[in-house]
Amino acid sequence: MHIRRFLLALSFASSAMSVAFADYQSLNSIESMDRLEQLSRTLGKGSYSQDSQTISNATLASASQKPVEFNNASLSKYGTSSDTWMTAHPLPDARVSSSYGKRTLLGTTRKHSGIDLAAPTGTSIYATGAGVVTKSGWGTGYGYYVEIDHSNGYKTRYAHASRLIAKVGDYVNPGDHIANVGCTGRCTGPHLHFEVVKNDKRQNPATYLALLP
């Protein structure tokens, strides 16, 4: 009887650790996928209609068309201004299930690079501001995700999606539907992992979301 209670307690502890470290994966990690992510990717293919190839940089090449490069010069033509890049909430009325910052668990300190917004699978995810989609595909740890370059030094990332709506090269406006909530990649429950990146450095998204009207 005592052994069964011990095994049950150990099981709950293991589940808690999985949740705590769910989003601590590096976007450009070269490590092989763990079993959780492998299962997530396999299941995700059943509801994902786009190409699942990882888009690891902002250059796309096709055998039938000339490569398209995204850089400051090409993005500047869209004219995204500094006051329109964050005017909409990515997941209105969602509950913050995990905040940004360092955490210590069992003596190990790691950094959570964004905030998690819990919502049912399939809930619409919206672009926070105007910009160009520079990534839309699979990222290790992130699962299916979208990255938007707002052409002013800021980028936003939307991870763990069950379905991607926006495609690379799309110009999006604030409030445009770009993806649906899911649990792909390193994830233990449906939510949006939202990141704000300023000049290639991750910021606390809560600071920016708090300024929304």
C-alpha positions in Angstrom: 0.0 0.0 0.0 2.8 2.4 0.9 4.6 1.5 -2.3 1.6 2.4 -4.4 1.2 5.7 -2.7 4.9 6.5 -3.3 4.6 5.7 -7.0 1.5 7.8 -7.3 3.2 10.8 -5.6 6.2 10.3 -7.9 3.9 10.3 -10.9 2.4 13.7 -9.9 5.9 15.1 -9.3 7.0 14.1 -12.7 3.9 15.7 -14.3 4.6 18.9 -12.4 8.2 19.0 -13.7 7.0 18.5 -17.3 4.6 21.5 -17.0 7.3 23.7 -15.3 9.8 23.2 -18.1 7.3 22.9 -21.0 8.5 26.1 -22.7 12.1 26.2 -21.8 13.2 24.9 -25.2 15.5 26.9 -27.4 14.0 28.0 -30.7 17.1 26.9 -32.5 17.9 23.8 -30.5 19.8 21.2 -32.3 18.9 18.5 -29.8 16.7 15.6 -30.9 13.1 15.8 -30.0 12.0 14.0 -26.8 9.1 11.6 -26.9 6.6 14.2 -25.8 7.4 16.4 -28.7 7.6 13.5 -31.2 4.1 12.4 -30.1 2.9 16.1 -30.4 4.3 16.4 -33.9 2.7 13.1 -35.0 -0.7 14.0 -33.6 -0.4 17.6 -34.9 -0.1 16.4 -38.5 -3.6 15.1 -38.3 -5.1 18.6 -38.0 -2.4 20.8 -39.7 -2.9 21.6 -43.3 0.3 23.5 -44.1 3.8 22.3 -44.9 5.3 21.1 -41.6 8.9 21.8 -42.6 10.8 24.0 -40.1 11.5 27.5 -41.3 14.7 28.3 -39.5 15.6 31.6 -41.1 14.0 34.4 -43.1 15.1 33.2 -46.5 12.7 31.0 -48.5 13.8 29.2 -51.6 11.6 27.4 -54.1 12.5 25.3 -57.2 9.8 27.2 -59.1 10.5 30.8 -57.9 13.2 33.2 -57.0 14.3 33.1 -53.3 12.6 35.8 -51.2 14.7 37.5 -48.6 13.3 39.4 -45.6 15.6 42.1 -44.2 15.2 45.6 -42.8 15.2 47.1 -46.3 12.5 44.8 -47.7 10.4 45.1 -44.6 10.6 48.9 -44.5 8.4 49.2 -47.6 5.4 48.1 -45.5 5.8 51.2 -43.4 5.0 49.7 -40.0 5.2 52.5 -37.5 6.3 52.3 -33.9 2.8 53.1 -32.6 1.0 50.3 -34.5 3.0 47.2 -33.7 1.2 46.4 -30.5 -2.4 47.4 -30.5 -4.3 44.1 -30.2 -4.2 41.3 -27.7 -3.1 37.9 -29.1 -5.6 35.9 -27.0 -8.3 38.1 -25.4 -9.8 37.0 -22.1 -7.2 34.2 -21.7 -5.7 33.2 -18.4 -2.0 33.7 -17.8 -0.9 30.2 -16.8 2.9 30.8 -16.7 4.8 34.1 -16.4 8.0 35.4 -17.9 11.3 35.1 -16.0 13.7 32.8 -14.1 12.5 29.9 -12.0 14.2 27.4 -9.8 13.0 23.8 -9.6 14.9 21.1 -7.7 18.0 23.3 -7.7 18.0 24.1 -11.4 17.3 27.7 -12.5 16.0 28.3 -16.1 14.4 31.1 -17.9 10.9 31.1 -19.4 11.2 33.3 -22.4 7.6 34.4 -22.8 4.2 34.1 -21.1 1.7 31.3 -21.4 -1.9 32.1 -22.1 -4.2 29.1 -21.4 -7.2 28.6 -23.7 -9.1 25.6 -25.3 -7.6 24.0 -28.4 -8.8 25.7 -31.5 -9.2 29.2 -30.0 -8.2 31.9 -32.4 -4.8 33.6 -32.0 -4.5 37.2 -33.3 -1.6 39.3 -34.5 -0.8 42.0 -32.0 0.2 44.5 -34.6 1.0 45.2 -38.2 3.9 43.4 -39.8 5.2 40.7 -42.1 5.1 37.0 -41.3 8.8 35.8 -41.5 8.3 32.3 -40.0 5.4 29.9 -40.1 6.2 26.3 -39.4 7.7 23.9 -36.9 10.3 24.9 -34.3 11.9 22.5 -31.8 10.2 23.0 -28.5 7.8 25.6 -30.0 5.8 23.2 -32.1 3.9 25.0 -34.9 4.5 28.7 -34.5 4.3 32.1 -36.3 6.8 34.9 -36.1 5.9 38.5 -37.2 8.5 41.1 -37.9 7.1 44.6 -37.2 10.0 46.3 -39.0 10.8 48.5 -36.1 13.2 46.2 -34.2 10.3 44.2 -32.6 9.2 40.7 -33.4 6.4 38.7 -31.8 6.2 34.9 -31.7 3.1 32.7 -31.2 3.9 29.1 -30.4 2.3 25.6 -29.7 -0.4 26.2 -32.3 -2.7 23.4 -33.5 -3.1 25.1 -36.9 -1.3 27.9 -38.7 -3.3 30.4 -40.7 -0.7 33.0 -41.7 1.9 32.1 -44.2 5.5 33.4 -44.7 5.4 36.6 -46.7 1.8 37.6 -45.5 1.3 41.1 -44.4 -0.9 41.1 -41.3 -2.8 43.9 -39.5 -3.6 44.1 -35.8 -6.3 41.6 -34.8 -5.8 39.4 -37.9 -6.4 35.7 -37.2 -3.0 34.0 -37.7 -3.2 30.6 -35.9 -5.2 28.5 -33.5 -4.3 27.4 -29.9 -2.9 23.9 -29.5 -0.4 21.9 -27.7 2.3 21.1 -30.3 6.0 20.9 -29.5 7.2 20.7 -25.9 3.8 21.2 -24.3 1.6 19.5 -21.7 -1.7 21.4 -22.1 -3.3 23.7 -24.7 -2.0 27.3 -24.5 -0.3 30.1 -26.4 3.3 30.7 -25.7 3.7 34.4 -26.6 7.1 36.2 -27.0 8.2 39.7 -27.6 11.6 40.1 -29.1 13.3 43.6 -29.3 16.5 43.7 -31.3 16.9 39.9 -31.0 16.5 40.0 -27.2 13.4 38.5 -25.5 11.4 40.9 -23.4 8.7 40.5 -20.8 5.5 40.4 -22.9 3.4 41.3 -19.9 4.9 44.8 -19.9 3.7 45.4 -23.4 0.3 43.8 -23.0 -0.4 45.9 -19.9 -0.2 49.0 -22.1 -3.0 47.8 -24.4 -6.3 49.8 -24.2 
